Amino acid sequence: MPAAAPIRGRILPGALALGAIGLVMGGAAAGLIWEAGSDWSGAASALDGYLMRVVRFTLWQALLSTVLSVLPGIFVARALARLPAFPGRGAIVWLFGVPLALPAIVAALGVLALLGRAGIFADVLSTLTGDDWPGIYGLSGILVAHVFFNMPLAARMFLEAFNAIPADHRRLEAQLGMSSWSAWRLVEWPAVRVALPGVAMLVFMLCITSFTIVLLLGGGPAATTLEVAIYQALRFDFDPGRAVTLTFVQLVLTGVVVAVAARLGAQIAGEAFLSVSGRTGLFTSGTEKLVNAVILAAGFLFVAGPMAAIVLAGLDADLMRLLGEASVRDAAVTSLVLALLAASLSVALSVSLVMARRALELRRGRLRSPGILERMTDQGAALVLVIPPIVIGAGWFVLLRQSGAGVFAAAPVMVVTVNAIMAMPFAMRAIRPAYDSASARHERLCAQLGISGLARLRLIDWPPLRRPLATAFAFAMALSLGDLGVIALFGSEYVKTLPYLLLERLSAYRTQDAAGVALMLGTLCFALMMFADWASRRTR
């Protein structure tokens, strides 16, 4: 049994990390409860027809986005699985991972650059409709942007399900000369059916908590979700009572979705990087190969189109002038500093929880069931996914306003802390397997030699954790760099990030400048995600 003192030394930082998470969540809850208690009539008056319309639209757009993402994702994944030697297959799979690296505001701008009123296809669409193309706003714009993000994610996850089909099943399929339909019905559908609930619930959760996409492409009150309505109530209508009611409704919806997802075994945090190894030797006819090739080409064009439009529109902007503007430089520096701090805090909290969970597991032994503290260190960070960033920001916004503290002066602290906590579930997924594996190998030796504290961290833990920590840090930094949720509430003339500056330029109809800023932001996030992907593959 490892020594008790070193184990206790690893539990305390984890308990402090849980306390920090509880402080952020508790502060947001306190703000909401305080505001509701001080003005029950204002909060109750928000229970009106507008709220019902917003709830219906939130659920409707999430349901449609899920169906339009998951069904094509199955077809694309099957085409990838059944064409292992397709030219460019690796490039397509890689491309499907790129939307994960793009901030939502950049992707929305790419959709507008393609299908907006002045987009690349505006003239073609005007000719087809026989009238001036009004642009893709409202429900249609939201659906296109959500499918751009979520169809590739669904396809990669379903590809994992296809690749998990036992090789002997595939050999039997080839030996019997099964048709494409028979192979689907007897071999592939059982594997897809197991993965389908989890993938669908993950996509639905991402769509029901979507903020930036709806804010930019919603097109008015008729296409507003709960998160956007919360933002509007605080920043434009100055109606905290309505914001509180909307926030509680949003919490109920996300709580129900997470509970259902957990019941179905879905992983709401998803996987940042997925293995996409292919199989060989599948029996496919010439007609099936042609159909699958068309499906892959359509999927490739759908995902590559907005990204190419971002690059073209960004290069068309006056990048040198933008780089020379003090506001752009200041926003870039602010973004990088806040993202560095958020990533550092996220990794520190994640490591603390991972170490504490392992220490608690060692202390209780194999015969006893996990205690409350161990369960919290294991699942506590994942609970933040029930509460979207805009909800946490709304709670702190009204708390700071009620207490008389400076709301906008707190912007840097709020951006760093909320983004750090929201990245923790993903950071822990990268760190925990490597740490647990190293602990299983070296725990007894460390106890016998008395190696603990900084000496253990330097000699034992650091070598296997180096690359997982780099993965977690880069991923958390990219998420923070592209986030608009918290800064949209707390941003001001004095604190601007690149996403906030991009939103300002779009609101002022300076679309060329916005395209240039989007290209800068997208390039930064893409570079970070590619580094994280590289680091994660080096650990496998």
N, C-alpha and C positions, 0 to 999 in steps of 0.2 A: 504494500500500500504506500503510495507517495506520501511525503511528509506533509503534515497538516498546515504548517505555517506558510510555505509557498503557495499552497492551494488557496488559503484565506487571502493572501496578497493579490491573487487574481480575481477574487470575487468582488472586492470593494470597488475597483474601477467599473465593473459591469453594473453594480448597483447604482453608482453615480451616473452612469450613462442612462440607465432607466429613469433615474430622477430627472435628468435633463429633458428627456422625451416627455415625461409626465408634466414638467413645468411648461413646456411649449403647448402641449395639448390642453393642460388645465387652464392656462392663461386664456387660450381661445375660448374654452367653455365658459370661464368666468365672465369674459366680456359679453358673450351672448346672453347668459343668464341675467347679468346685471342690467343689460339694456332691456331685456324682456320684462324684468321685474319693475323697472322704473317707468315703463310705459306699456302696460298690458293692452291698452286700447289701440295703440299704434301697431303693435304686433298682431293683434286679433283682426284689425281692419284689413290686413294683407291677405286674409283668407277669403278671397273673392274670385270672380270669374277669370281675372288675369292670371292668378296663380294656377288655376286648373288648366288653362290653355298652355302655360309654360310647362307644367308637369307632363301634359299629354304630348307636347312637341318633344320634350326631352326624351321620353320613352320611345316615341315613334321614330325619331331620327336614329336613336341607338339601335332599335330593332332592325330598321331598314339597312343601316350601315353594316350591322352584323351579318345579315343575310347576303348582302352584296359583296361582302369581304370573304365570308367563309365558303360559300358555294364555288365561286371562281377559284378560291385557294385550293379546294379539293381537286378541281380539274387540272390546275397548273402543277400541283404536287404530283398527281398521277402521271402527267406527261413527263415530268422530270424523272420520275422513278422508272418509267417504261422506255425512256430513251437515254440510257446511261452513256451512250457514245455520241450523243447529239453535239454537233460542232457549236462551241460557245456555251455549253451547258454550265461549266464552272463560272463563266462570266455572268450568266443569268442568276445563278444562285448567289453570287457575290453582290450583284446589283440589288437583289431583294433584301439584302441586309443594310443597304445604304439609307433607306428612309428612317431607320432607327437613329441614324446619326444627325438627321436634319431637324432643326427646331421647327415646331409647328408653324410659326409665323413665316419662316422661309418657304416651307412647302406650300402654304396658302398663297404666297406671292407667286410661286411657280404655276399654280393652277390658274391664277388671274392672268399671268403672262401668256398662257396658252388660250384660255377660254374667256377672258375678260372682255370688256367692251372694246378695248384697244389691243386685244391679244392677237397672237399669231394666226389663229383660226377665225378671227372675227369676221373677216370678209367672206370666207367660205360659208360660215354659218348664216350670215346675212343673206347670201345668195340662196341657200337652202330653205330658209324660212320666209323669204320674200319680203323681209322687213329689216330695219336696223337691229343688229344683235344687241340686246340690252346688257349682256354680261351674265356670267354664271353666279348668281347670288341666291340667297334663300336656301331652301331644302336641297336643291340640285347641287349647288356649290359645296354644301356641307358633306353631302354623300360622296361626291367625287374626291374631296380631300381625305375623308375618312377611309375610303377604299384604297387610296394611294398609300396610306400609312399601314393599314391593317391587312389588306390582301396579301402583300409579300410576307408579313409575319405569319399569317395563317398558312400560307403555302409552305414556308420553311418548317413549321411545326407539323403539318401533315406529312411532309416529306420524311420527317423522322419516323412517323408511324409506318409509312410504306417501307422504309429501310429496315424497320424492326421485324418485318415479316420473315419468318424462318427461311433459310436458304433451301431446305428440303421441300418446302411448300412451292417455292418457285421452280425447282427442278421438276416436281411432279406436274406442275402446270404446263411446263414445256414438253414433258414426255407425253402427256395426254393430248397435246395440241389444243388446249382450251381456247375458245374464242375470247375476244376482249370482254364481252359481256359476262361470260361464265367466270373468267378470272376475277372480274370486279365483284360479282355476286358471291362467289365461294371463297376467294382468297383475300381480296383487298378490303371489301366492305367491313368484315369483322374487325380489322385493325383500325379502320377509319372511325367506325362506330364507337370504339373505346375512347379515341382521342377527341371526338367531336364535341361532347359537352364542355370539356375543359377549354378547348380553343374558342368555342362560341362565347362562353362566359367571360373569358379574358378580353375578347374583342368588345363585347357588350359593355364591360366595365370601362374600358378605355374610351368608348364613345359616350357613355353617360356622364363621364367626368371631363369631357372635352371642353376646353375654354377658348383657347386662341383661335381655333378653326371657326367656331361659331361666332366669335367676336368679329372676325374679319369678313366672313362669308355669309353671315346670317341674313343680312339685308333688311333688318327692321324688327318691330315687335312681333310680327307673325312668325318669325323664325328665331326665337330666343330660347335658350336653355336656362336651367336654374342657375348655373354658375355665372353666366353672362348677366342674368337678371340681378344677382347679388352685386356684381361689379357696378352695374348701372345704378342700383339703389344707393350705393355708397358714394360713388364718384360724381354722379350727375344729378340724381334726384335728392340727395342728402336726406334719405329716409331710412335711418338705422332700424326702425321698427320693422319695416318691410324686409330689410336685409336679414334680420334675425329670423323671421318666419321662413323665408326662402332657404336660409342655411339649415334650419332644423329639418325641413322637408328633404333637402339634399342629403343630409346625414341619414335619414330614414331610408331613402332610396339606395344609397351606396351600401348601407348596412345590410339591407335585404339581399342585394346582389352578391355581396361577399359571403353571406351566410349560405346562399344557394350554391355559389361556386365551391365553397368548402365542402358542402354536402356531396357535390359531384366530383370532388377531387381535383378541381382546377387550381393551378398555380397563378394567382393574380399578378404576382410580380413578373411572371414570364421568364424567359431566358434571354440574357443579353446576347450570347453568342451560341450558335447551334452547330453541331456537327452535321455535315451534309455529304457524307460519303455515299457513293453510288454503288449499284450492283451491276453485274454483267450477266449476259446470257438469257435475257428475257425474250420470249417468243412474241414477236409482233409482226402483223401483216403489213404490206405496203400501204394499204389504206389507213390503217391505224397510225402508222408512222407519220403520214401526211397530216392527219387530223391533229395529232399531238404536236407536230411542228408548228402548225397554225396557232394552236393554243399558246405555245411558248412564245411565238413571235408577238401575239397580241398582248400577253402579259408583260413582255419586255418593253414594248412600245408604251404601254400604259404607265409603267413605272419610270421609264427613261424620259418620257416626254416632259413632265414638269421639271425634272432636274436639268434637262438640256435648256429649257426655257429660262430657268434661273440663271444659268451660266451666260446665255446669250444676252439676256436683259441686263445682267450685271456688267458684262463687258461693254455693253452699249452706253453705260453711264460714264460720267467723267470721274473715273476712279482717282486720278491724281488730284483733282480738285477736292474730292471728298476726303482723301487722306490728309490734305492740307488744312481742312477745317478743324478748328479747335474743338468744336462740339463733338465731332466724330472721334477724334483722338481721345478726348476725355471720356467719352462713353466706352470706347474700347478698353482703356486702362481701368475704368471702374468695373467693367464686366470681368476682366481678367483677374483683378484683385479679389472681387467678391467670389468668383468661381474658385479661385485658389483657396480662399479661406473656407468656403463651403465644402470643397472636396477634402481638405485637411481635417475639418471637424467631422465629416461623415466617416472617413476612414478611421479616425481615432475612436469614435463612438462604436463603430462596427467591430473593431478589433477588441475593444473592451468587452462587448457583449459576447463575442465568440469565445474569448478566453474564459470569461466567467461561466458560460454555459458548460464548457468542457471541465472546468474545475469543479463545478457543482456535480457533474456527472461522475467524476472520479471520487468525490467525497461520499456520495450516497452508495456507490457500488452497484452491482448488477441486480441484486435481489430486491431492491426497494424501488418504488415508483417515483418519478420525478416530482419534486415539490413545486410550489407556486413560483418561487423565484427562478428556478431552472426553466420552467415553462415560459416565464416572462422574458428571460434572456434569449430563449429560443424563438418565440413568436412575437415578442413585444414590438420589434421594429416593423413587422409585417402589418400590425394594426394601423399604422399610419396610412396605409393604402385605403382604409375605409374613409379617411378624411382628406379630401382633395386640398391642394395648397391654397386655393382661393377661399375655402372655408376657414382654414386656420388664419389666413390673413384677415378675413372679415371679422373673426372673433377678436383678434388683437387690435384691429382698427377701431372697433367700438370701445374696447377696453381702454386704449390710450386716449381716445376722445373723451370718455366719461371721466377718467382720472385727471384730465387736464394736462397730460404730458404731450410733448410734441409728436404728432402723428407722423409727419413726414420726416422729422429728424431721426426717427427710428428705422428708416428704410434700410440702411446697410445691415443693421442687426437682424431685422426680419428676413431679408433676402438670404443672408448667410445661414441662419438657423433653420428656417423652413426648408430651403433647398438641401441642406445637409441631411436633415431627417428624412426627407422624401427619397433621397438616393440610398439610404441605408439598406433597405431590403435587397437591392441589387448588389451593393458592395459586400454584404454578408454572404451572398451566394458565391461570390468570387473568392472570399477569404476563408470561409469555414472549412471546405473540404481539405484544403492544404494544411490548415492548422490542426485539424483533428487527426489527419494522417501522420503529421510530424509528432504530435503528442502521443499517439499510440506507439510510435517507434521509440521515442526517447524519454518518455515520462519516468520510467523506472530507473533508467541510467542517471537522469538528472537528480533524482531523489537520492540515489546511492552516493553520488559524487558531491552532493550539496550545491549544485548549480541552480541558481535562482536569480530573480530580479533582472537587472540590466545585463549581467553576464550571460544568463540564459537567452535573453532576447538577442544579444549580439552573436553568440556562438551557435545556438541551437535553432531558434525560431526564425531568425532573419533570412538565412539562405533559402529555405523552402517557401517563405512568405514574400520574398522580394518581388517576384513577378505578379502573383495575385494582388498584392498591394498596389502595384503599378496599374494593373487592370482596373481595380476598384477606384483608384484615384482619378484616372483619366475618364472613366465612365461617369463618375460623380461630377467631375468638372465640366464635362460636355453637357450633362443634364442641366446644371446650374447656369452655364453660359447661355443656353438657349431658352431658359424659362421666362415666361411673361406673366405668370399667374400672380405672384406676390408683388413684383415691381409695378404691375398695372395699378395696384391699389396704393402703394406707398411712393411711387415715383413722383418726382417734381423737377423743377428747374435746376435744383441743386444736386440731385442724385438721378442720373440717367444711365441705363445700360444700353447695349446695342439693340436688344429687342424693343426696349422702350423708345429709343430714338427712331427705330424703324417704324413703329406704330405711329409716332408723331409725324413722320414724313408721309406716310400713307394717308393719315387723317387730313393733312394739308394738301393732298393731291400732288405731291412731289414724287411721282411714281418712279422717275429715273433715279433720283437719289435713293429712294427706298430699295430699288433693285441693286444698286451698288452696295449699300449697307448689307442687304441680304446675302450677297455673294461673299462679302467679308465674313459675316457671321457663320454662314454655312461652311465656308472653308475651314475656319477655326474648329468648329464642332466636328466636322468630318475628319480632320487630322487627329483630333483627340480620340475619336471612336476607332479609327484605324489603328492607332497605337494600342488602344485597349484590346482590340481584336487580336493584334499580333502578340501582345503579352499573354493573352488567355490561351492562345494556341501553343505558346512555348511551354506552358505549364502542363500540357496534356501528355 
